[in-house]
Amino acid sequence: MPICLDLDKATIENSKIEPGARVTLRDFRDDRNLCIMTVEDVYKPDKHKEAVEVFGSDDELHPAVKYLFRTAGEYYVGGKLEAIDRLMHYDYVALRCMYTNQSAQTLG
């Protein structure tokens, strides 16, 4: 399954995203830098072909196909990524800490 950075034409033009550009990808929740992409390609995908080959159908009753056609940007940007920081997971923090403490007591 392809993993793509989907953008609209205005964002690509305003941000001057083109092959060779270096783009910082951020976590929208806390604005932390996650990685730097060195752009290798900017292209307009064949979304119908993608829907059929990835999801087995181009029927918008499938939620991922609906997202692909109605929400995802019209262009894809691809390139090499250099990690800066890990994505933080803010969900179920209390449960993870509880599990970690129980595990430490069991092992201790």
C-alpha positions as CSV (number, residue, x, y, z in Angstrom):
1,M,0.0,0.0,0.0
2,P,1.5,3.3,-0.9
3,I,2.2,5.9,1.8
4,C,2.0,9.3,0.3
5,L,2.1,12.9,1.3
6,D,-1.0,14.2,-0.4
7,L,-1.3,18.0,-1.0
8,D,-3.3,20.4,-3.1
9,K,-1.8,22.5,-5.9
10,A,-1.9,25.7,-4.0
11,T,0.1,24.3,-1.1
12,I,2.7,22.9,-3.5
13,E,3.1,26.2,-5.3
14,N,3.0,28.4,-2.1
15,S,5.5,26.2,-0.3
16,K,7.7,25.9,-3.4
17,I,7.7,22.1,-3.1
18,E,9.6,20.6,-6.0
19,P,12.3,17.9,-6.5
20,G,15.3,18.8,-4.4
21,A,13.4,20.8,-1.8
22,R,13.7,19.8,1.8
23,V,10.4,19.8,3.7
24,T,9.9,19.4,7.5
25,L,7.0,17.2,8.4
26,R,5.4,18.1,11.8
27,D,3.0,16.5,14.2
28,F,-0.1,18.8,13.9
29,R,-1.1,18.1,17.6
30,D,2.0,19.7,19.2
31,D,3.9,21.2,16.2
32,R,7.0,19.0,16.8
33,N,9.3,18.3,13.9
34,L,9.1,14.5,13.0
35,C,11.3,14.3,9.9
36,I,12.7,16.0,6.9
37,M,11.6,14.9,3.4
38,T,14.0,15.5,0.5
39,V,11.5,15.7,-2.3
40,E,12.2,13.4,-5.2
41,D,8.8,13.5,-7.0
42,V,5.6,15.6,-7.2
43,Y,2.9,14.0,-9.3
44,K,-0.8,13.7,-9.9
45,P,-1.8,10.1,-9.2
46,D,-4.4,8.0,-11.0
47,K,-6.8,7.6,-8.0
48,H,-9.2,5.2,-9.7
49,K,-6.3,2.8,-10.4
50,E,-5.0,3.3,-6.9
51,A,-8.4,2.5,-5.4
52,V,-8.8,-0.7,-7.4
53,E,-5.3,-1.9,-6.8
54,V,-5.1,-1.0,-3.2
55,F,-8.6,-1.4,-1.9
56,G,-10.0,-3.8,-4.6
57,S,-12.7,-1.3,-5.7
58,D,-13.4,2.3,-6.7
59,D,-16.8,2.2,-5.0
60,E,-17.1,5.1,-2.6
61,L,-19.0,3.0,-0.2
62,H,-15.6,1.8,1.0
63,P,-14.5,4.4,3.6
64,A,-10.9,4.5,2.4
65,V,-11.9,5.0,-1.2
66,K,-14.3,7.7,-0.2
67,Y,-11.4,9.4,1.7
68,L,-9.1,9.0,-1.3
69,F,-11.6,10.7,-3.7
70,R,-13.1,13.3,-1.4
71,T,-10.4,14.3,1.1
72,A,-6.9,13.4,-0.1
73,G,-5.0,16.1,-2.0
74,E,-4.9,16.0,-5.8
75,Y,-1.1,15.6,-5.9
76,Y,1.4,13.3,-4.2
77,V,4.8,14.2,-2.9
78,G,7.4,11.5,-2.4
79,G,11.0,11.4,-1.3
80,K,13.5,10.2,1.3
81,L,12.8,10.8,5.0
82,E,15.3,11.6,7.7
83,A,13.9,11.0,11.2
84,I,14.2,13.9,13.7
85,D,11.9,12.7,16.5
86,R,9.5,10.0,17.3
87,L,5.7,10.4,17.1
88,M,4.4,10.8,20.6
89,H,1.3,8.8,21.5
90,Y,-1.0,10.7,23.8
91,D,-3.7,8.1,24.0
92,Y,-4.1,5.8,27.0
93,V,-1.1,7.3,28.9
94,A,-2.5,6.3,32.3
95,L,-3.0,2.7,31.2
96,R,0.6,2.5,29.8
97,C,2.1,3.8,33.0
98,M,0.0,1.4,35.1
99,Y,1.1,-1.5,32.9
100,T,4.7,-0.4,33.0
101,N,4.6,-0.1,36.8
102,Q,3.0,-3.5,37.2
103,S,5.6,-5.1,34.9
104,A,8.5,-3.5,36.8
105,Q,7.1,-4.8,40.1
106,T,6.6,-8.3,38.6
107,L,10.1,-8.3,37.2
108,G,11.7,-6.7,40.3
